[in-house]
């Protein structure tokens, strides 16, 4: 019988010619680069704009200090204490960031009292321009975050969270912080110079 020769095997070359796209094939459209994100809508429940009320400060980028504050629990069943280091001229901003974080974590606005040892928060200054009766009526309603000067802490009722902005380089914090601690049912957040806060509340905060 005649031998049938084997069919030659065709081996693919590892370095063969590359396949080019067919003429007329549309090149892949690059993905659009995302543009700037639209501004976030004001969070309901925060002191917001009314007929004659200013909007609260816009949400700021959270600083590392505001995200990782030092925390100390009192030996008794008292509130926790958080310290957010900040200069006097940045304490109000740090307090605003703390309020943002509290609301983002699910805290009810009416649970929060914000005190300033120096210049009043703009919301408090504006609301007081309508008279103290209307101003304190909002405090008593407990519908929203309430802002007050540290000198008025004696009139403020206790709330689960008290935030103190030590925004003055004077001794007001020494008197205000212990009183603010007495108004905090669960948490006191102190924003300011750590040495000044430690001196007022005790070392180790």
C-alpha positions as CSV (number, residue, x, y, z in Angstrom):
1,X,0.0,0.0,0.0
2,X,1.3,3.4,-0.8
3,X,2.0,5.5,2.3
4,X,-0.2,8.5,2.6
5,X,2.1,11.4,3.7
6,X,1.0,13.2,6.8
7,X,-0.6,16.5,6.4
8,X,1.7,19.2,7.4
9,X,0.8,20.9,10.7
10,X,0.5,24.6,10.7
11,X,2.0,26.2,13.8
12,X,0.9,29.6,14.9
13,X,3.8,32.0,15.1
14,X,4.0,33.7,18.6
15,X,5.1,36.8,16.8
16,X,2.7,36.8,13.9
17,X,1.3,39.9,12.3
18,X,-1.1,41.9,14.4
19,X,-4.7,42.2,13.3
20,X,-5.5,45.7,12.5
21,X,-9.0,47.0,12.8
22,X,-11.0,47.0,9.6
23,X,-11.1,50.2,7.7
24,X,-14.1,52.2,8.6
25,X,-14.4,50.7,12.1
26,X,-15.2,53.4,14.5
27,X,-12.6,53.9,17.3
28,X,-13.8,53.5,20.8
29,X,-15.1,56.7,22.2
30,X,-13.1,57.7,25.4
31,X,-15.2,57.9,28.6
32,X,-16.1,61.4,29.6
33,X,-14.1,62.9,32.5
34,X,-16.5,63.6,35.4
35,X,-16.9,67.3,36.0
36,X,-17.3,69.0,39.4
37,X,-20.0,67.6,41.6
38,X,-23.1,69.8,42.2
39,X,-23.2,71.4,45.6
40,X,-25.0,69.3,48.2
41,X,-28.5,70.4,49.3
42,X,-28.7,71.8,52.8
43,X,-29.3,69.0,55.3
44,X,-32.8,69.2,56.8
45,X,-32.9,69.8,60.5
46,X,-29.9,72.1,60.5
47,X,-30.5,75.7,61.3
48,X,-31.6,76.6,57.8
49,X,-32.6,79.6,55.8
50,X,-36.0,81.1,56.6
51,X,-37.7,84.3,55.6
52,X,-35.1,86.4,57.5
53,X,-32.6,83.8,58.7
54,X,-29.1,83.1,57.2
55,X,-28.1,79.7,56.0
56,X,-25.7,77.9,58.3
57,X,-22.0,77.6,57.3
58,X,-21.5,75.3,54.3
59,X,-20.1,71.9,55.0
60,X,-16.4,71.9,55.1
61,X,-13.7,69.3,54.3
62,X,-13.2,67.3,57.5
63,X,-9.8,67.8,59.0
64,X,-7.9,64.8,60.4
65,X,-8.2,66.3,63.8
66,X,-12.0,66.4,63.5
67,X,-12.2,62.9,62.3
68,X,-10.1,61.4,65.0
69,X,-10.6,63.4,68.2
70,X,-9.2,62.2,71.4
71,X,-11.8,60.6,73.6
72,X,-11.9,60.0,77.3
73,X,-14.7,58.5,79.4
74,X,-15.3,59.9,82.8
75,X,-14.7,57.4,85.6
76,X,-18.4,57.7,86.7
77,X,-21.5,57.4,84.5
78,X,-21.0,60.9,83.2
79,X,-20.6,61.9,79.6
80,X,-17.7,61.1,77.3
81,X,-15.3,64.0,76.4
82,X,-13.9,64.5,72.9
83,X,-11.1,67.0,72.3
84,X,-10.6,68.5,68.8
85,X,-7.4,70.6,68.7
86,X,-7.9,73.9,66.9
87,X,-6.6,77.5,67.2
88,X,-8.9,80.1,68.6
89,X,-9.7,81.4,65.1
90,X,-10.4,77.9,63.8
91,X,-12.4,76.6,66.8
92,X,-15.8,77.7,65.4
93,X,-15.1,75.9,62.1
94,X,-14.0,72.8,64.0
95,X,-17.3,72.9,66.0
96,X,-19.2,73.2,62.7
97,X,-17.4,70.1,61.4
98,X,-18.2,68.3,64.6
99,X,-21.9,69.2,64.2
100,X,-21.8,67.9,60.6
101,X,-20.3,64.6,61.7
102,X,-22.9,64.2,64.4
103,X,-25.8,64.8,62.0
104,X,-24.3,62.5,59.4
105,X,-24.0,59.8,62.1
106,X,-27.8,60.1,62.7
107,X,-27.9,62.4,65.7
108,X,-31.2,64.4,65.9
109,X,-30.6,68.1,65.5
110,X,-32.5,68.9,68.7
111,X,-30.0,66.8,70.6
112,X,-27.1,69.2,70.0
113,X,-26.2,72.4,71.9
114,X,-23.3,74.5,70.6
115,X,-21.6,77.0,72.8
116,X,-18.9,79.6,72.0
117,X,-16.6,81.2,74.5
118,X,-15.8,84.2,72.3
119,X,-17.6,85.6,69.4
120,X,-21.2,84.3,68.9
121,X,-22.0,81.9,66.2
122,X,-23.5,83.8,63.2
123,X,-26.8,82.0,63.7
124,X,-27.1,83.0,67.3
125,X,-26.1,86.6,66.6
126,X,-28.8,86.9,63.9
127,X,-31.5,85.2,65.9
128,X,-30.8,87.4,68.9
129,X,-31.4,90.5,66.7
130,X,-35.1,89.5,66.8
131,X,-35.2,89.6,70.6
132,X,-34.3,87.2,73.4
133,X,-37.9,85.9,73.8
134,X,-38.0,84.6,70.2
135,X,-34.4,83.3,70.5
136,X,-35.0,81.3,73.7
137,X,-38.3,80.0,72.4
138,X,-36.4,78.1,69.7
139,X,-34.2,76.7,72.5
140,X,-37.2,75.5,74.4
141,X,-38.8,74.0,71.3
142,X,-35.7,71.7,70.9
143,X,-36.5,71.3,67.2
144,X,-33.0,72.1,66.0
145,X,-29.3,72.6,66.8
146,X,-29.2,75.5,69.2
147,X,-26.2,78.0,69.3
148,X,-25.5,80.2,72.3
149,X,-22.7,82.1,74.0
150,X,-21.0,80.3,76.9
151,X,-22.2,83.1,79.1
152,X,-25.7,81.8,78.6
153,X,-24.9,78.2,79.5
154,X,-26.7,78.6,82.8
155,X,-30.0,79.3,81.0
156,X,-29.5,76.4,78.5
157,X,-31.1,73.1,79.4
158,X,-29.2,69.8,79.2
159,X,-28.9,68.1,75.9
160,X,-27.4,64.7,74.9
161,X,-24.5,66.4,73.1
162,X,-22.8,69.7,73.9
163,X,-20.2,71.2,71.5
164,X,-18.0,74.0,72.8
165,X,-15.9,76.2,70.5
166,X,-13.1,77.8,72.6
167,X,-12.8,80.7,70.1
168,X,-11.2,83.3,72.4
169,X,-7.8,83.5,74.0
170,X,-9.0,84.4,77.4
171,X,-10.1,82.7,80.6
172,X,-13.8,82.3,79.5
173,X,-13.1,78.6,78.7
174,X,-12.0,77.9,82.3
175,X,-15.5,78.8,83.6
176,X,-17.5,77.7,80.5
177,X,-16.2,74.2,80.0
178,X,-17.1,72.7,83.4
179,X,-20.6,74.2,83.1
180,X,-20.9,72.8,79.6
181,X,-19.9,69.4,80.9
182,X,-22.7,69.6,83.3
183,X,-25.2,70.2,80.5
184,X,-23.9,67.3,78.4
185,X,-26.0,64.1,79.0
186,X,-23.9,61.8,76.8
187,X,-21.0,63.6,75.0
188,X,-19.0,66.9,75.3
189,X,-17.0,67.9,72.3
190,X,-14.4,70.7,73.1
191,X,-12.8,72.4,70.1
192,X,-9.8,74.6,70.8
193,X,-6.4,74.7,72.4
194,X,-5.7,71.4,74.2
195,X,-3.8,73.0,77.1
196,X,-6.6,75.4,77.8
197,X,-9.2,72.6,77.6
198,X,-7.1,70.3,79.8
199,X,-6.7,73.0,82.4
200,X,-10.4,73.6,82.6
201,X,-11.5,69.9,82.5
202,X,-8.6,68.1,84.0
203,X,-5.4,66.6,82.5
204,X,-5.7,63.6,80.2
205,X,-8.6,64.8,78.1
